[in-house]
Amino acid sequence: MEREKYLFYPDHVATETVMGLFLLFLVTIFSIIFPPSVGEVTNPTVTPEHIKPEWYFYPMYFWIKITPKAVGVLVPVLVVIAFVFWPFIDAWFERIAPGKEIGTILGIIGAGIMILFFILLGAMV
């Protein structure tokens, strides 16, 4: 008694492809006939007044609102560049003023500015 062979390729792949395309066609037809609607229809040319960013974007949103656009974009980019190159900057500080801990002082000043910024942000929101 010999079993009939059923090969994965092309038999199984062809049937799965045909079924997948049929289901895709069916879902497409249903979405055209019964379009989904969630809430009111939006107008892409009008920005709503109640836009509010996620909580983790509040500081950046606040920063862009209180500064001119060029400063609001340039300063965060410079901060990211400073974080990336901080090991080199710290070594340079150590070379020009050995034992002065300039990096630590700048870190404390930066943390103080951030705390002040978050206090102002809390007062504004």
N, CA, C and O atoms as a GROMACS GRO file, in nm:
protein
  500
    1MET      N    1   0.084  -0.118   0.000
    1MET     CA    2   0.000   0.000   0.000
    1MET      C    3   0.089   0.125   0.000
    1MET      O    4   0.161   0.150   0.097
    2GLU      N    5   0.084   0.200  -0.105
    2GLU     CA    6   0.170   0.316  -0.122
    2GLU      C    7   0.091   0.443  -0.096
    2GLU      O    8  -0.020   0.461  -0.147
    3ARG      N    9   0.153   0.535  -0.013
    3ARG     CA   10   0.086   0.664   0.017
    3ARG      C   11   0.107   0.763  -0.096
    3ARG      O   12   0.212   0.767  -0.159
    4GLU      N   13   0.004   0.841  -0.119
    4GLU     CA   14   0.017   0.944  -0.220
    4GLU      C   15   0.102   1.059  -0.164
    4GLU      O   16   0.083   1.098  -0.049
    5LYS      N   17   0.194   1.112  -0.244
    5LYS     CA   18   0.280   1.219  -0.197
    5LYS      C   19   0.208   1.353  -0.212
    5LYS      O   20   0.141   1.380  -0.311
    6TYR      N   21   0.223   1.432  -0.110
    6TYR     CA   22   0.168   1.568  -0.110
    6TYR      C   23   0.286   1.660  -0.079
    6TYR      O   24   0.324   1.674   0.038
    7LEU      N   25   0.341   1.722  -0.178
    7LEU     CA   26   0.460   1.804  -0.162
    7LEU      C   27   0.425   1.941  -0.106
    7LEU      O   28   0.320   1.999  -0.136
    8PHE      N   29   0.516   1.990  -0.023
    8PHE     CA   30   0.495   2.124   0.035
    8PHE      C   31   0.497   2.230  -0.074
    8PHE      O   32   0.410   2.316  -0.082
    9TYR      N   33   0.598   2.221  -0.157
    9TYR     CA   34   0.608   2.313  -0.270
    9TYR      C   35   0.592   2.234  -0.398
    9TYR      O   36   0.668   2.139  -0.416
   10PRO      N   37   0.508   2.262  -0.480
   10PRO     CA   38   0.422   2.378  -0.500
   10PRO      C   39   0.280   2.357  -0.448
   10PRO      O   40   0.203   2.452  -0.445
   11ASP      N   41   0.243   2.234  -0.406
   11ASP     CA   42   0.104   2.208  -0.371
   11ASP      C   43   0.055   2.291  -0.253
   11ASP      O   44  -0.042   2.366  -0.266
   12HIS      N   45   0.121   2.278  -0.139
   12HIS     CA   46   0.077   2.346  -0.018
   12HIS      C   47   0.094   2.499  -0.032
   12HIS      O   48   0.005   2.574   0.007
   13VAL      N   49   0.205   2.542  -0.087
   13VAL     CA   50   0.228   2.686  -0.104
   13VAL      C   51   0.123   2.746  -0.196
   13VAL      O   52   0.074   2.856  -0.169
   14ALA      N   53   0.087   2.678  -0.302
   14ALA     CA   54  -0.013   2.731  -0.396
   14ALA      C   55  -0.150   2.744  -0.330
   14ALA      O   56  -0.216   2.846  -0.346
   15THR      N   57  -0.193   2.641  -0.254
   15THR     CA   58  -0.324   2.650  -0.190
   15THR      C   59  -0.327   2.759  -0.082
   15THR      O   60  -0.426   2.831  -0.069
   16GLU      N   61  -0.219   2.773  -0.006
   16GLU     CA   62  -0.214   2.878   0.096
   16GLU      C   63  -0.214   3.016   0.033
   16GLU      O   64  -0.278   3.108   0.084
   17THR      N   65  -0.143   3.032  -0.078
   17THR     CA   66  -0.140   3.161  -0.148
   17THR      C   67  -0.277   3.196  -0.202
   17THR      O   68  -0.320   3.311  -0.190
   18VAL      N   69  -0.346   3.100  -0.262
   18VAL     CA   70  -0.479   3.125  -0.316
   18VAL      C   71  -0.576   3.162  -0.203
   18VAL      O   72  -0.654   3.255  -0.217
   19MET      N   73  -0.570   3.089  -0.091
   19MET     CA   74  -0.659   3.120   0.022
   19MET      C   75  -0.627   3.256   0.082
   19MET      O   76  -0.718   3.331   0.117
   20GLY      N   77  -0.499   3.289   0.094
   20GLY     CA   78  -0.460   3.420   0.147
   20GLY      C   79  -0.507   3.534   0.059
   20GLY      O   80  -0.558   3.634   0.109
   21LEU      N   81  -0.491   3.520  -0.071
   21LEU     CA   82  -0.537   3.623  -0.163
   21LEU      C   83  -0.689   3.635  -0.163
   21LEU      O   84  -0.743   3.746  -0.173
   22PHE      N   85  -0.758   3.522  -0.151
   22PHE     CA   86  -0.904   3.525  -0.144
   22PHE      C   87  -0.950   3.600  -0.018
   22PHE      O   88  -1.041   3.683  -0.025
   23LEU      N   89  -0.888   3.571   0.096
   23LEU     CA   90  -0.926   3.640   0.220
   23LEU      C   91  -0.893   3.788   0.213
   23LEU      O   92  -0.970   3.871   0.262
   24LEU      N   93  -0.779   3.824   0.153
   24LEU     CA   94  -0.744   3.964   0.136
   24LEU      C   95  -0.847   4.034   0.048
   24LEU      O   96  -0.890   4.146   0.078
   25PHE      N   97  -0.887   3.970  -0.059
   25PHE     CA   98  -0.990   4.025  -0.148
   25PHE      C   99  -1.122   4.043  -0.072
   25PHE      O  100  -1.188   4.146  -0.086
   26LEU      N  101  -1.159   3.943   0.007
   26LEU     CA  102  -1.283   3.948   0.082
   26LEU      C  103  -1.283   4.062   0.185
   26LEU      O  104  -1.381   4.135   0.195
   27VAL      N  105  -1.176   4.077   0.258
   27VAL     CA  106  -1.166   4.186   0.357
   27VAL      C  107  -1.168   4.321   0.287
   27VAL      O  108  -1.230   4.415   0.336
   28THR      N  109  -1.102   4.332   0.172
   28THR     CA  110  -1.102   4.458   0.098
   28THR      C  111  -1.243   4.493   0.052
   28THR      O  112  -1.285   4.608   0.064
   29ILE      N  113  -1.316   4.396  -0.001
   29ILE     CA  114  -1.453   4.421  -0.046
   29ILE      C  115  -1.541   4.462   0.072
   29ILE      O  116  -1.620   4.556   0.060
   30PHE      N  117  -1.529   4.392   0.186
   30PHE     CA  118  -1.608   4.428   0.304
   30PHE      C  119  -1.576   4.569   0.352
   30PHE      O  120  -1.666   4.643   0.392
   31SER      N  121  -1.448   4.607   0.348
   31SER     CA  122  -1.412   4.741   0.395
   31SER      C  123  -1.460   4.849   0.298
   31SER      O  124  -1.481   4.963   0.340
   32ILE      N  125  -1.478   4.816   0.173
   32ILE     CA  126  -1.532   4.913   0.077
   32ILE      C  127  -1.684   4.924   0.094
   32ILE      O  128  -1.739   5.034   0.090
   33ILE      N  129  -1.750   4.811   0.112
   33ILE     CA  130  -1.896   4.812   0.126
   33ILE      C  131  -1.938   4.869   0.262
   33ILE      O  132  -2.031   4.949   0.269
   34PHE      N  133  -1.871   4.828   0.369
   34PHE     CA  134  -1.902   4.873   0.505
   34PHE      C  135  -1.781   4.947   0.563
   34PHE      O  136  -1.706   4.888   0.640
   35PRO      N  137  -1.761   5.073   0.528
   35PRO     CA  138  -1.642   5.145   0.576
   35PRO      C  139  -1.648   5.164   0.728
   35PRO      O  140  -1.754   5.191   0.783
   36PRO      N  141  -1.535   5.149   0.794
   36PRO     CA  142  -1.534   5.165   0.939
   36PRO      C  143  -1.548   5.312   0.976
   36PRO      O  144  -1.495   5.400   0.907
   37SER      N  145  -1.619   5.339   1.083
   37SER     CA  146  -1.632   5.477   1.130
   37SER      C  147  -1.615   5.477   1.282
   37SER      O  148  -1.686   5.407   1.355
   38VAL      N  149  -1.520   5.557   1.326
   38VAL     CA  150  -1.496   5.570   1.469
   38VAL      C  151  -1.500   5.719   1.500
   38VAL      O  152  -1.403   5.790   1.474
   39GLY      N  153  -1.608   5.766   1.554
   39GLY     CA  154  -1.619   5.907   1.587
   39GLY      C  155  -1.652   5.993   1.466
   39GLY      O  156  -1.698   5.945   1.363
   40GLU      N  157  -1.625   6.123   1.484
   40GLU     CA  158  -1.658   6.219   1.378
   40GLU      C  159  -1.554   6.215   1.266
   40GLU      O  160  -1.440   6.172   1.287
   41VAL      N  161  -1.594   6.260   1.151
   41VAL     CA  162  -1.505   6.265   1.036
   41VAL      C  163  -1.405   6.380   1.058
   41VAL      O  164  -1.444   6.490   1.097
   42THR      N  165  -1.278   6.352   1.031
   42THR     CA  166  -1.176   6.454   1.055
   42THR      C  167  -1.149   6.536   0.931
   42THR      O  168  -1.172   6.492   0.818
   43ASN      N  169  -1.100   6.656   0.955
   43ASN     CA  170  -1.059   6.745   0.848
   43ASN      C  171  -0.907   6.761   0.858
   43ASN      O  172  -0.859   6.822   0.954
   44PRO      N  173  -0.830   6.707   0.764
   44PRO     CA  174  -0.684   6.711   0.778
   44PRO      C  175  -0.623   6.850   0.763
   44PRO      O  176  -0.506   6.868   0.794
   45THR      N  177  -0.700   6.947   0.718
   45THR     CA  178  -0.645   7.081   0.703
   45THR      C  179  -0.661   7.167   0.828
   45THR      O  180  -0.606   7.277   0.834
   46VAL      N  181  -0.736   7.119   0.928
   46VAL     CA  182  -0.761   7.197   1.049
   46VAL      C  183  -0.699   7.123   1.169
   46VAL      O  184  -0.726   7.005   1.191
   47THR      N  185  -0.616   7.194   1.244
   47THR     CA  186  -0.557   7.137   1.364
   47THR      C  187  -0.651   7.160   1.481
   47THR      O  188  -0.692   7.274   1.505
   48PRO      N  189  -0.686   7.056   1.556
   48PRO     CA  190  -0.776   7.075   1.671
   48PRO      C  191  -0.708   7.158   1.780
   48PRO      O  192  -0.586   7.158   1.793
   49GLU      N  193  -0.788   7.228   1.858
   49GLU     CA  194  -0.735   7.314   1.963
   49GLU      C  195  -0.689   7.236   2.086
   49GLU      O  196  -0.605   7.285   2.161
   50HIS      N  197  -0.741   7.118   2.106
   50HIS     CA  198  -0.714   7.043   2.228
   50HIS      C  199  -0.595   6.948   2.217
   50HIS      O  200  -0.584   6.854   2.295
   51ILE      N  201  -0.505   6.971   2.121
   51ILE     CA  202  -0.390   6.882   2.105
   51ILE      C  203  -0.302   6.891   2.228
   51ILE      O  204  -0.265   7.000   2.272
   52LYS      N  205  -0.268   6.777   2.280
   52LYS     CA  206  -0.184   6.769   2.398
   52LYS      C  207  -0.091   6.650   2.379
   52LYS      O  208  -0.138   6.540   2.351
   53PRO      N  209   0.040   6.669   2.394
   53PRO     CA  210   0.131   6.558   2.370
   53PRO      C  211   0.126   6.456   2.484
   53PRO      O  212   0.068   6.482   2.589
   54GLU      N  213   0.187   6.342   2.460
   54GLU     CA  214   0.199   6.242   2.566
   54GLU      C  215   0.283   6.298   2.679
   54GLU      O  216   0.360   6.392   2.657
   55TRP      N  217   0.270   6.243   2.798
   55TRP     CA  218   0.336   6.297   2.916
   55TRP      C  219   0.488   6.305   2.901
   55TRP      O  220   0.550   6.396   2.957
   56TYR      N  221   0.548   6.212   2.828
   56TYR     CA  222   0.694   6.213   2.818
   56TYR      C  223   0.744   6.316   2.718
   56TYR      O  224   0.864   6.339   2.708
   57PHE      N  225   0.654   6.380   2.642
   57PHE     CA  226   0.693   6.489   2.553
   57PHE      C  227   0.662   6.627   2.611
   57PHE      O  228   0.690   6.728   2.547
   58TYR      N  229   0.604   6.634   2.732
   58TYR     CA  230   0.570   6.762   2.792
   58TYR      C  231   0.689   6.858   2.802
   58TYR      O  232   0.676   6.973   2.762
   59PRO      N  233   0.805   6.814   2.853
   59PRO     CA  234   0.916   6.911   2.862
   59PRO      C  235   0.957   6.967   2.726
   59PRO      O  236   0.981   7.087   2.713
   60MET      N  237   0.964   6.881   2.626
   60MET     CA  238   1.003   6.928   2.494
   60MET      C  239   0.896   7.020   2.435
   60MET      O  240   0.928   7.121   2.373
   61TYR      N  241   0.770   6.985   2.454
   61TYR     CA  242   0.659   7.066   2.406
   61TYR      C  243   0.662   7.204   2.472
   61TYR      O  244   0.644   7.306   2.406
   62PHE      N  245   0.684   7.205   2.604
   62PHE     CA  246   0.692   7.330   2.680
   62PHE      C  247   0.811   7.412   2.633
   62PHE      O  248   0.799   7.533   2.616
   63TRP      N  249   0.925   7.347   2.610
   63TRP     CA  250   1.046   7.415   2.566
   63TRP      C  251   1.023   7.482   2.430
   63TRP      O  252   1.065   7.596   2.410
   64ILE      N  253   0.957   7.413   2.339
   64ILE     CA  254   0.933   7.470   2.207
   64ILE      C  255   0.832   7.586   2.216
   64ILE      O  256   0.840   7.680   2.137
   65LYS      N  257   0.738   7.579   2.311
   65LYS     CA  258   0.640   7.686   2.325
   65LYS      C  259   0.701   7.813   2.382
   65LYS      O  260   0.660   7.922   2.345
   66ILE      N  261   0.800   7.801   2.474
   66ILE     CA  262   0.851   7.921   2.541
   66ILE      C  263   0.972   7.982   2.471
   66ILE      O  264   1.014   8.092   2.506
   67THR      N  265   1.029   7.914   2.372
   67THR     CA  266   1.146   7.967   2.303
   67THR      C  267   1.114   7.987   2.155
   67THR      O  268   1.017   7.932   2.104
   68PRO      N  269   1.197   8.068   2.087
   68PRO     CA  270   1.180   8.077   1.942
   68PRO      C  271   1.205   7.941   1.877
   68PRO      O  272   1.273   7.856   1.934
   69LYS      N  273   1.151   7.920   1.760
   69LYS     CA  274   1.159   7.788   1.696
   69LYS      C  275   1.302   7.741   1.673
   69LYS      O  276   1.332   7.624   1.694
   70ALA      N  277   1.389   7.832   1.631
   70ALA     CA  278   1.528   7.792   1.604
   70ALA      C  279   1.595   7.744   1.733
   70ALA      O  280   1.665   7.644   1.732
   71VAL      N  281   1.574   7.816   1.842
   71VAL     CA  282   1.632   7.777   1.971
   71VAL      C  283   1.566   7.649   2.022
   71VAL      O  284   1.633   7.560   2.075
   72GLY      N  285   1.436   7.640   2.007
   72GLY     CA  286   1.362   7.523   2.055
   72GLY      C  287   1.404   7.394   1.989
   72GLY      O  288   1.390   7.287   2.049
   73VAL      N  289   1.455   7.401   1.867
   73VAL     CA  290   1.500   7.281   1.796
   73VAL      C  291   1.650   7.262   1.812
   73VAL      O  292   1.697   7.149   1.827
   74LEU      N  293   1.726   7.371   1.809
   74LEU     CA  294   1.872   7.361   1.811
   74LEU      C  295   1.926   7.317   1.946
   74LEU      O  296   2.019   7.237   1.951
   75VAL      N  297   1.872   7.368   2.055
   75VAL     CA  298   1.925   7.334   2.188
   75VAL      C  299   1.911   7.184   2.219
   75VAL      O  300   2.009   7.125   2.265
   76PRO      N  301   1.796   7.119   2.196
   76PRO     CA  302   1.790   6.975   2.221
   76PRO      C  303   1.888   6.895   2.135
   76PRO      O  304   1.943   6.795   2.180
   77VAL      N  305   1.909   6.939   2.011
   77VAL     CA  306   2.006   6.871   1.925
   77VAL      C  307   2.146   6.884   1.983
   77VAL      O  308   2.222   6.788   1.984
   78LEU      N  309   2.180   7.003   2.031
   78LEU     CA  310   2.311   7.024   2.092
   78LEU      C  311   2.327   6.942   2.221
   78LEU      O  312   2.436   6.892   2.250
   79VAL      N  313   2.219   6.929   2.297
   79VAL     CA  314   2.226   6.847   2.419
   79VAL      C  315   2.250   6.701   2.384
   79VAL      O  316   2.330   6.635   2.451
   80VAL      N  317   2.184   6.650   2.284
   80VAL     CA  318   2.207   6.511   2.242
   80VAL      C  319   2.350   6.492   2.192
   80VAL      O  320   2.413   6.392   2.222
   81ILE      N  321   2.400   6.589   2.115
   81ILE     CA  322   2.538   6.580   2.068
   81ILE      C  323   2.635   6.584   2.185
   81ILE      O  324   2.734   6.511   2.186
   82ALA      N  325   2.607   6.668   2.285
   82ALA     CA  326   2.692   6.673   2.404
   82ALA      C  327   2.691   6.539   2.480
   82ALA      O  328   2.794   6.495   2.528
   83PHE      N  329   2.574   6.475   2.490
   83PHE     CA  330   2.567   6.343   2.555
   83PHE      C  331   2.650   6.240   2.480
   83PHE      O  332   2.719   6.158   2.541
   84VAL      N  333   2.645   6.244   2.348
   84VAL     CA  334   2.719   6.146   2.269
   84VAL      C  335   2.870   6.167   2.285
   84VAL      O  336   2.945   6.070   2.299
   85PHE      N  337   2.912   6.292   2.282
   85PHE     CA  338   3.056   6.320   2.288
   85PHE      C  339   3.106   6.352   2.429
   85PHE      O  340   3.219   6.398   2.444
   86TRP      N  341   3.024   6.328   2.532
   86TRP     CA  342   3.063   6.363   2.668
   86TRP      C  343   3.194   6.298   2.714
   86TRP      O  344   3.272   6.365   2.781
   87PRO      N  345   3.224   6.173   2.682
   87PRO     CA  346   3.354   6.119   2.724
   87PRO      C  347   3.472   6.200   2.672
   87PRO      O  348   3.571   6.218   2.743
   88PHE      N  349   3.462   6.248   2.548
   88PHE     CA  350   3.570   6.329   2.492
   88PHE      C  351   3.574   6.468   2.555
   88PHE      O  352   3.681   6.522   2.580
   89ILE      N  353   3.456   6.525   2.581
   89ILE     CA  354   3.450   6.657   2.644
   89ILE      C  355   3.506   6.649   2.785
   89ILE      O  356   3.580   6.738   2.828
   90ASP      N  357   3.471   6.544   2.859
   90ASP     CA  358   3.520   6.526   2.995
   90ASP      C  359   3.671   6.508   2.997
   90ASP      O  360   3.739   6.562   3.084
   91ALA      N  361   3.725   6.432   2.903
   91ALA     CA  362   3.870   6.416   2.895
   91ALA      C  363   3.937   6.549   2.862
   91ALA      O  364   4.045   6.578   2.913
   92TRP      N  365   3.873   6.630   2.780
   92TRP     CA  366   3.928   6.762   2.747
   92TRP      C  367   3.929   6.852   2.870
   92TRP      O  368   4.027   6.922   2.895
   93PHE      N  369   3.818   6.850   2.949
   93PHE     CA  370   3.814   6.927   3.074
   93PHE      C  371   3.925   6.882   3.168
   93PHE      O  372   3.989   6.965   3.233
   94GLU      N  373   3.948   6.752   3.177
   94GLU     CA  374   4.051   6.699   3.266
   94GLU      C  375   4.190   6.741   3.218
   94GLU      O  376   4.280   6.762   3.300
   95ARG      N  377   4.208   6.754   3.088
   95ARG     CA  378   4.338   6.794   3.034
   95ARG      C  379   4.366   6.942   3.061
   95ARG      O  380   4.478   6.979   3.094
   96ILE      N  381   4.262   7.028   3.045
   96ILE     CA  382   4.287   7.172   3.063
   96ILE      C  383   4.287   7.213   3.210
   96ILE      O  384   4.353   7.311   3.246
   97ALA      N  385   4.216   7.140   3.296
   97ALA     CA  386   4.212   7.174   3.438
   97ALA      C  387   4.211   7.045   3.518
   97ALA      O  388   4.104   7.002   3.563
   98PRO      N  389   4.328   6.980   3.537
   98PRO     CA  390   4.331   6.853   3.609
   98PRO      C  391   4.287   6.868   3.756
   98PRO      O  392   4.331   6.958   3.827
   99GLY      N  393   4.200   6.777   3.798
   99GLY     CA  394   4.155   6.773   3.937
   99GLY      C  395   4.049   6.875   3.973
   99GLY      O  396   4.012   6.885   4.090
  100LYS      N  397   4.000   6.952   3.878
  100LYS     CA  398   3.901   7.057   3.909
  100LYS      C  399   3.757   7.006   3.905
  100LYS      O  400   3.666   7.073   3.954
  101GLU      N  401   3.734   6.890   3.848
  101GLU     CA  402   3.599   6.830   3.841
  101GLU      C  403   3.500   6.924   3.771
  101GLU      O  404   3.388   6.944   3.820
  102ILE      N  405   3.539   6.979   3.659
  102ILE     CA  406   3.451   7.068   3.583
  102ILE      C  407   3.329   6.993   3.532
  102ILE      O  408   3.219   7.049   3.529
  103GLY      N  409   3.347   6.868   3.492
  103GLY     CA  410   3.234   6.788   3.443
  103GLY      C  411   3.128   6.768   3.550
  103GLY      O  412   3.009   6.774   3.520
  104THR      N  413   3.172   6.745   3.674
  104THR     CA  414   3.076   6.728   3.784
  104THR      C  415   3.002   6.858   3.811
  104THR      O  416   2.881   6.857   3.834
  105ILE      N  417   3.074   6.969   3.809
  105ILE     CA  418   3.010   7.099   3.831
  105ILE      C  419   2.908   7.127   3.722
  105ILE      O  420   2.797   7.173   3.751
  106LEU      N  421   2.945   7.100   3.597
  106LEU     CA  422   2.849   7.120   3.486
  106LEU      C  423   2.728   7.026   3.499
  106LEU      O  424   2.616   7.065   3.467
  107GLY      N  425   2.751   6.904   3.547
  107GLY     CA  426   2.640   6.812   3.569
  107GLY      C  427   2.544   6.861   3.674
  107GLY      O  428   2.423   6.849   3.659
  108ILE      N  429   2.598   6.916   3.783
  108ILE     CA  430   2.513   6.970   3.890
  108ILE      C  431   2.434   7.091   3.840
  108ILE      O  432   2.316   7.106   3.870
  109ILE      N  433   2.501   7.177   3.763
  109ILE     CA  434   2.432   7.293   3.706
  109ILE      C  435   2.322   7.248   3.611
  109ILE      O  436   2.211   7.302   3.614
  110GLY      N  437   2.351   7.149   3.525
  110GLY     CA  438   2.250   7.097   3.432
  110GLY      C  439   2.132   7.034   3.504
  110GLY      O  440   2.017   7.053   3.464
  111ALA      N  441   2.160   6.959   3.612
  111ALA     CA  442   2.051   6.899   3.690
  111ALA      C  443   1.966   7.007   3.756
  111ALA      O  444   1.844   6.995   3.763
  112GLY      N  445   2.030   7.113   3.805
  112GLY     CA  446   1.956   7.224   3.865
  112GLY      C  447   1.867   7.294   3.763
  112GLY      O  448   1.753   7.330   3.794
  113ILE      N  449   1.918   7.313   3.642
  113ILE     CA  450   1.838   7.374   3.536
  113ILE      C  451   1.719   7.284   3.501
  113ILE      O  452   1.608   7.333   3.479
  114MET      N  453   1.743   7.153   3.495
  114MET     CA  454   1.632   7.061   3.466
  114MET      C  455   1.526   7.064   3.576
  114MET      O  456   1.407   7.063   3.548
  115ILE      N  457   1.570   7.066   3.702
  115ILE     CA  458   1.474   7.072   3.813
  115ILE      C  459   1.393   7.201   3.805
  115ILE      O  460   1.271   7.198   3.823
  116LEU      N  461   1.460   7.313   3.779
  116LEU     CA  462   1.390   7.440   3.764
  116LEU      C  463   1.291   7.434   3.648
  116LEU      O  464   1.179   7.483   3.658
  117PHE      N  465   1.334   7.375   3.540
  117PHE     CA  466   1.249   7.362   3.422
  117PHE      C  467   1.125   7.280   3.453
  117PHE      O  468   1.014   7.316   3.413
  118PHE      N  469   1.141   7.168   3.525
  118PHE     CA  470   1.026   7.084   3.559
  118PHE      C  471   0.934   7.153   3.659
  118PHE      O  472   0.813   7.132   3.656
  119ILE      N  473   0.990   7.235   3.748
  119ILE     CA  474   0.905   7.310   3.840
  119ILE      C  475   0.821   7.412   3.763
  119ILE      O  476   0.702   7.427   3.787
  120LEU      N  477   0.886   7.480   3.668
  120LEU     CA  478   0.810   7.575   3.584
  120LEU      C  479   0.705   7.503   3.501
  120LEU      O  480   0.594   7.552   3.485
  121LEU      N  481   0.741   7.386   3.448
  121LEU     CA  482   0.647   7.308   3.370
  121LEU      C  483   0.527   7.267   3.454
  121LEU      O  484   0.413   7.273   3.408
  122GLY      N  485   0.552   7.226   3.578
  122GLY     CA  486   0.442   7.188   3.667
  122GLY      C  487   0.352   7.305   3.699
  122GLY      O  488   0.231   7.288   3.714
  123ALA      N  489   0.410   7.425   3.709
  123ALA     CA  490   0.329   7.543   3.736
  123ALA      C  491   0.246   7.585   3.616
  123ALA      O  492   0.138   7.642   3.631
  124MET      N  493   0.297   7.555   3.494
  124MET     CA  494   0.227   7.594   3.371
  124MET      C  495   0.113   7.498   3.337
  124MET      O  496   0.012   7.540   3.280
  125VAL      N  497   0.128   7.371   3.370
  125VAL     CA  498   0.029   7.271   3.330
  125VAL      C  499  -0.073   7.263   3.437
  125VAL      O  500  -0.168   7.185   3.427
   0.00000   0.00000   0.00000
